[in-house]
Amino acid sequence: MPPLLRGLSLGLSLIVAIGLQNAFVLRQGLTRRFALLAALACALCDTLLITLGVLGVGGLLAGRAALVLAGTGLGAAFLLWYGLRALRGAWVGGAALHVSGVGAGTPGAVVGTALGFSLLNPHALLDTVVLIGGASAGLDGGARLAFLAGTVLASWAWFFTLALAGRTLAPVMARPGAWRVLDAVIGVTLLGTAAGLLLGLRLP
């Protein structure tokens, strides 16, 4: 798979999963209170963290065969765990995205909440810096930039889709059945990505 598409599919698989950022942006879209600002703030934070992961963690590992092997293997292990967890969620069901309540009412509150959910959220930090950074470890300069562009595009497309289609998506995403289908797609994608990483490993 080309690095751009690999980054896009991995980014969507990780970002679409239920999380604080998604609930926040969807709530702002549902209430139509600074929804685009919420999407912009979350997307910018993700761009910063993803860039740090790909060019920082990934760049640090690249060029060191043993570290590439360790980083890629660790990233694949995380993706396998995430993928299996998503497939378990698809099998068991019960997950839903609840967006009840009133959204943040001022631009400052929107930005502050987005920063908190993005930069102080261990789940978001793990996804963007560790997982995506580790997945890019085996790529060279041009391929790494294409991978980075794909993951950033996934983040921007998803958050702005939530913001613009909040009123339409909220009832659908509140149904456990919809999340079972989505979890199945996410699980298969993550397992496929992990398999691709493992198959591409080259022993030093």
SVG drawing of the C-alpha trace seen along z (x, -y; Angstrom):
<svg xmlns="http://www.w3.org/2000/svg" viewBox="-31 -33 53 44">
<polyline fill="none" stroke="black" stroke-width="0.4" points="0.0,0.0 1.4,-3.5 2.6,-5.4 -0.1,-8.1 -2.9,-5.6 -1.3,-3.6 -1.2,-6.8 -4.8,-7.7 -6.2,-4.3 -4.2,-4.0 -5.1,-7.6 -8.8,-7.0 -8.8,-3.7 -7.3,-5.3 -9.1,-8.7 -12.6,-7.4 -12.5,-5.2 -14.7,-6.5 -12.8,-9.2 -13.1,-12.5 -12.2,-14.6 -14.9,-12.9 -17.6,-13.4 -16.6,-17.0 -16.6,-18.0 -19.8,-16.1 -21.5,-17.8 -20.4,-21.2 -21.8,-20.2 -25.0,-19.0 -25.6,-22.2 -24.1,-24.3 -21.9,-26.3 -18.5,-27.0 -18.4,-23.5 -15.8,-24.5 -13.6,-26.1 -13.7,-22.9 -12.8,-20.8 -10.0,-23.2 -8.5,-23.2 -8.6,-19.4 -7.2,-19.0 -4.3,-21.4 -3.5,-19.6 -3.5,-16.2 -1.3,-17.7 1.2,-18.8 1.2,-15.4 1.3,-13.4 4.2,-15.4 6.1,-15.0 5.4,-11.2 6.4,-10.8 9.3,-13.2 10.3,-12.9 9.9,-9.3 9.9,-7.9 12.8,-10.0 14.8,-9.1 14.3,-5.4 15.0,-5.6 18.6,-4.9 19.1,-2.6 18.2,0.9 17.8,2.3 15.6,-0.6 13.5,-0.4 13.0,3.3 12.0,2.6 9.8,-0.5 8.0,1.2 7.5,4.4 6.2,2.4 3.9,0.4 2.6,3.6 2.0,5.1 -0.1,2.1 -2.0,2.2 -2.7,5.9 -4.0,5.2 -6.2,2.3 -7.5,4.3 -8.4,7.3 -10.1,5.0 -12.1,3.4 -13.1,6.8 -14.1,7.8 -16.2,4.7 -17.9,5.5 -18.7,9.0 -19.9,8.1 -21.4,4.7 -22.6,2.2 -20.4,-0.8 -22.0,-4.1 -21.0,-7.7 -23.1,-9.8 -23.2,-13.5 -25.9,-14.7 -25.4,-18.0 -24.6,-21.5 -21.5,-22.3 -18.9,-24.9 -20.4,-28.3 -17.5,-30.7 -14.6,-30.5 -12.1,-30.5 -13.9,-27.6 -14.0,-25.7 -10.3,-26.1 -9.4,-25.4 -11.5,-22.2 -10.0,-21.0 -6.5,-21.6 -7.3,-19.6 -8.9,-16.7 -6.0,-16.6 -2.8,-17.4 -3.7,-16.1 -5.3,-12.9 -3.1,-9.8 -5.2,-7.9 -4.6,-10.7 -0.9,-10.9 -0.5,-7.2 -2.3,-7.1 -0.6,-10.1 2.9,-10.1 3.7,-6.4 1.6,-4.3 1.8,-6.5 5.4,-7.4 6.3,-3.7 4.4,-2.8 6.5,-5.3 9.9,-4.1 10.7,-1.9 9.9,-4.6 12.5,-6.8 12.3,-10.6 9.8,-10.9 7.7,-8.0 7.6,-9.3 6.3,-12.7 3.6,-11.0 2.6,-8.8 2.5,-12.0 0.3,-13.7 -2.1,-10.8 -2.5,-10.6 -3.0,-14.4 -5.5,-14.4 -7.5,-11.7 -7.6,-13.8 -8.8,-17.0 -11.3,-15.1 -12.8,-13.3 -13.1,-16.2 -14.6,-18.5 -17.1,-15.8 -18.2,-15.5 -18.5,-19.3 -20.5,-19.8 -22.7,-16.7 -23.2,-16.7 -26.9,-16.8 -27.1,-14.0 -24.4,-11.8 -25.3,-12.1 -28.4,-9.8 -26.7,-7.2 -23.5,-7.1 -25.5,-6.8 -26.7,-3.4 -24.6,-0.5 -25.3,1.4 -23.6,-1.3 -20.5,-1.1 -20.4,2.7 -20.1,2.3 -17.6,-0.5 -15.5,1.5 -15.4,4.4 -14.1,2.2 -11.5,0.6 -10.4,3.9 -9.8,5.5 -8.0,2.3 -5.7,2.3 -4.9,6.0 -4.1,5.6 -1.8,2.6 -0.1,4.5 0.4,7.5 1.9,5.2 4.3,3.8 5.4,7.2 5.8,8.5 7.9,5.5 10.4,6.0 14.0,6.6 16.3,8.0 19.5,6.0"/>
</svg>
